[in-house]
Amino acid sequence: MRSFSLVWLFPLVAVAVTLGLLWRDYAGRGPVIEVSFETASGLVAGETPLRYRSVEVGRVEDLRFTADLSRVVAVIRLDADVAPFVDESATFWVVRPEVSARGVSGLETVISGSYIEGAWDATRGAARRAFEGLETPPLTPTDTPGRRVVLRAADGGALTVGAPVFYRQVEVGRVESKRLTAEGDAVEFDIFINAPNDRRLTPETRFWIVSGFELSFGADGARARIGSLSALLQGGVAFEDFSRGTAGEVETGHLFDIYASAADARTRALEVDPGAQLVLDVYFGASVRGLSVGAPVEYEGIRVGRVVEIAAEIDPGTGRFATRTEIAIAPSLLGLERGDVAGAEAFVDAAAANGLRAQLAQGSFITGALIVQLIPTERPSSEGLLRRDDGRPPILPSIPSNLDEFAGSVQGALNRIEQLPIEALFDNAVALLDNVNRIVGSEAARATPERALAALNAATALLSSPELAEIPAETAALLAALNTLAAGPEMIAARDDLAATLASARAITAALEASPLPADAAAAAAALRALLEDPALNGLPASAAALLDDPGLRAAPGEFSSLLASLRAILDDPALRAAPGEANAALASLRALLERLEAEDAAGQVAAAAAAARALLADPALARLPSESAAAAAALRARLEDPALAGLAASLAALLDDPGLRAAPGALAAALASAQALLDDPTLRTATEEAARTLAAAREVLERLAEEDAAGEVAAAAAAARTLLEDPSLTRLAGESAEAAAALRAVLAAPGAEALPEAATAALSSSAAFLDRLREEDLAGTAAEALASLREATGAVARAAEGTPALVARLTQLSARADAILSAVDVGSELNYETVAAIREIRDAARAITDLATLVQRQPNALILGK
Amino acid sequence: MSAAVLTAAAAGRLGCPVCGRAAAVASAGRRCGRCGARLPATGRRPLGAVWAWLIAGVALYIPANLEPMLVTTTFGRDSASTIIGGALELFALGSYGVGVIVLVASVLIPVAKFLAIARLAAHASGRAPMRPHGALALYEVVEFIGRWSMIDVFVVAILAALVQMGFLASLTPGPAAAFFALSVAATMLSARAFDPRLIWDRAGVEHV
């Protein structure tokens, strides 16, 4: 039986093993749970395991659909040991390979196949058998220590699920999910902060978006910061508690707002939750366009709150439309205790009673965003805040903003800018520039003719003045008066007397012929010729040329324009316009004078004088004249041969170079002016009377002479004169004169002569410059002085006229001598030649001036460039 | 052969089951005087061992079919299949021949062996007599087929040795293989423990 029992051990063992295995299987079989998924992708019935912390704790036994085919149900056999923990807290999701910004996960499932991951906490709970699987794996395991809070943002663009949460640049959590709020007005993010760091969360914590890339511009330049790649790709959120060390636990699910940036978060850190704020209503009586919810409320430039609501209201009583703006003022921003709403209200109430008002103000000129400003005004109201009974916020009075004025003024300015004739302005500017260009190109060339034209116009006006037209008439009258005077019987007598005088003169001439006067005169002529041939005289034109080449003279054309202007001014001068009238008056005076002379029997006087002259000529003393003339001629010759005379030419040259010469015309002008004054001067009339008396005296003299057998003398004198006139030398003189006239004509006909007027014009211009200068140099004073001296001279003349008879005698002698000389002088052709040459030199000089003027006219800048 | 056959039992003798030396029936339980083997009571190997091994084989055959026979690891994916599950998989894949072979070798033959041995044992115990020649034929079939019963285990062993390509694919024998091997071994021992002479003992009683 022993062996029997031994053999039977085997089946006993085998049965025991089998039963053990069966028991193990049965005992190890946990409950079946059903987890539904959207899709069964990657799940295989009988194979796909359920894992908990990567340990297989179950297996999918079956896959089926829900009754409505909407989901797939995975029937999972749980291991018995974990089954008690699979309760309400359990979550299931399918682990599949995933590539995301956070990295690659579930890579092992690429080969091994997907599996179902389960997560549950470590506490046993009431068994649950049906679950809804998560479509995406939860980022944080259920039992991970930490805290879940909710962030709220206006939109969900900034963060993606899985984005990191940073605390001081250290990743301490993840964004787990995002969803729209039930109202759809915001997006909420579930974030999880890992355990040790969730203590950093306080009720005052501020969250803000951190993008991976940050670019900021500040006073210290631009700064770019690149965060983590993860943050770069999916954004991130950071938090910090900016408050002053307020502590406090945060419950799971606490709601935080997300700010746009760290700066924003810091700025608004002081804003507290709406419940602890003073809420006020403001009715702005104007458009609130540009004002937005969240816009700051500022009190004296400090942000004290924000706009929390903008709404429209229609007053049921009046039916008026009103915009209601609800603002919230944070007591802490007013410097009060946090949450001290009552204190804030008391303050605002008092301030409103003292005139505090709300006003819309421009927050940004660029965006046009408006802010609410609390500004003190000068109109206190007794009641302060307007409290209402219906529980609505009290009303803070408002004052109209000056935005409209500002906008209006800006608009006006813009309109004005718009209305500016910019195009016309540009056209004008272009034209102006063109003109300037043109003027700069040839300023003098253009200005000169125009001014010359103006001057000519003035001159024309002057010449066409009626006073000037009367001058010829006056002159004709004067000539008529002279004619009458000459045709008088006294004149005929005078003519007879003159014949006698000439006879006497002839006698004297005859006497002269006997004397060596002609030879002396010839010698004098030779000396004169030598003088003319003097190199110094030849140098005269050169000096003149040098003078013309003188830079100062060259500068003269530069003054040409102003000179012409001055000339025009002079011509336009009323005084000058009066000049013809003055001349007319002068001529009238002259005519009156002649008429007076006629009235006082001047002709008779002259006849008497002629008789007297005849007597004088017949005087034996006159016979001595030739010899004395000869002596005088010799003396003249000696004088001409005097070296001092030779130096005269050089002196003359120097004189031409002398600046003082320039003053001469001025003086001349002054003299002319004085002369006019003189003609009008009463003293001249006196002088005339004096002259009349002188003539009377002369008549007396002549009559006295006549008493001394003057007639015979006169006859003899006339005979002498006739002899003289009949002298061949006199005839030759006439011929020479004719030749000289012809030469002169030739000179005038020469091409250069035509240029003379232009040169003369230029010279006149110079004269004008001189006149101008002289005018500057107190010409009037000078003229007055000259006039005064002239008056004195006139007086002197009047006095001297009393001694005229003697003078007349001397003049008679002199004229006789001169007559003799003239008759004796053989006017050399050389002198004529020299004269012509001198004229040519002058002509050349004039031409040089003309050329210079032309050059200046064509190239004004030549004066500047010096060529 | 007729009723004239004298059996050893009838002659009061029993033979040593090892060396065949005849001994007196009275010496049953003692050792053989020649080879020292223990002499069975009847001179036959006891039928209880057959039953014992048979029960052990059947018992082991249960987990052999419940536990996975072969664990195929392809790219880290474990795929465990039991014997019948594997055969059904083969059928599902269209490998009917292989499926039939697996089924025959792993299910039909072992089960047939169990039944055959049980039948023989029942015959030998006289509860369900059958014709001795038929029983002998059955015994011979069981003996012959017994050596092939390990074909499954061999296949698994060879495959597990061959398909070891690391991560790509590897085969690991499941616990069923061991159970199956033990089961086969138990049935083999059971068949071995069966003394064919028992067939004839009963037959002798009947026919003699």
Interface residues (C-beta under 8 A of the other chain):
Chain A: S3 F4 V7 W8 F10 P11 L12 V13 A14 V15 V17 T18 L21 L22 D25 E47 E108 I111 S112 G113
Chain B: R38 P46 G48 A49 W51 A52 W53 L54 I55 A56 G57 A59 L60 I62 P63 L66 E67 F75 G76 R77 S79 F179 L182 A186 L189 A193
